Amino acid sequence: MDLLNRLLCGFVICLSLAACSNAPTFEVAVIVDTTTDPVSRAQAEAVLAISNEKLIELTGFGLKMVDFIEEDRGVSMEDLVTTYMGDRPLNDLPNGILIFSTGDEDRARINRAYAQQVPGPEGYRNPFVSPIPHLGDSHVYIAVVQFNHLFAACGYGGTDSIQSPVSIGDECRGEEGTACASWEGMQVCQVALPFLEGRTRVDMVAEPVVHEFLHPFGLLGGPDNHYGTEACNLAMGWPADHFDEEEAISNAMICPNVVENFANSYNP
């Protein structure tokens, strides 16, 4: 059985586990911005298989894909979302939308992913209620993620295609001329290989999905919601320099109090 089939089987198993726990699922529509980041339905399902398992582990809630559409208009992320919501009945709208795209102003191309929130139409109520007052239960949560992100790019010179077998300019910590390595059909910096070992492109794309959907449940504000920040350590009662790599990864690189806020947010 190949990797994609194993992940899809895992997706079904995880959804069954969520159902057995009687916990509601966080329903997600997937929009693919084909103008910047083409992704197949099978790839999207494989990503959500891993993200679903992670969210169950962290909060008891699963992720369930309820729609998949492709968009080729080349518009802003908010335009994609508002058009999507306007075309569907109010009671069919999801809790969150995962957009595969490079994002507005290439934000996802630069950062891999980012979170955004868009007000739902009049009458919309999200049962996953953000503790942030201006969000509350009136917004749809958005995760913008680039599937075809060039991780630890080497030899691309700021483009989307290989230009050289060695690093160019600021690639690979600025060590220009360093020989590139191969990973998942891409050229990467050799220094990144220990981190990438055993991971696939799907794994790497799935990691930020849960992270971005958790962001709107943090009261620390923007980047301060991340694990390891001074604000997070203060909120958790930890020493200012506290950082545990295993703990950080297990919490999707988000402060544990944000995870707890999400786990307690469901109010149907």
Secondary structure, DSSP 8 states (H G I E B T S, - for coil): --HHHHHHHHHHHHHHHHHHTT--EEEEEEEEETTT----HHHHHHHHHHHHHHHHHHHS-EEEEEEEEEE-S---HHHHHHHHHHTS-GGG--SEEEEES--GGGHHHHHSEEEEEEE--TT---SB--SSTTTTTSEEEEEEE-TT--TTB-S-TTSSS---SB--TTHHHH-TT-BEEEETTEEEEGGGHHHHTT--HHHHHHHHHHHHHHGGG-SS-GGGGBTT-HHHHHHHT--TT---HHHHHHTTTB-HHHHHHHHT-B--
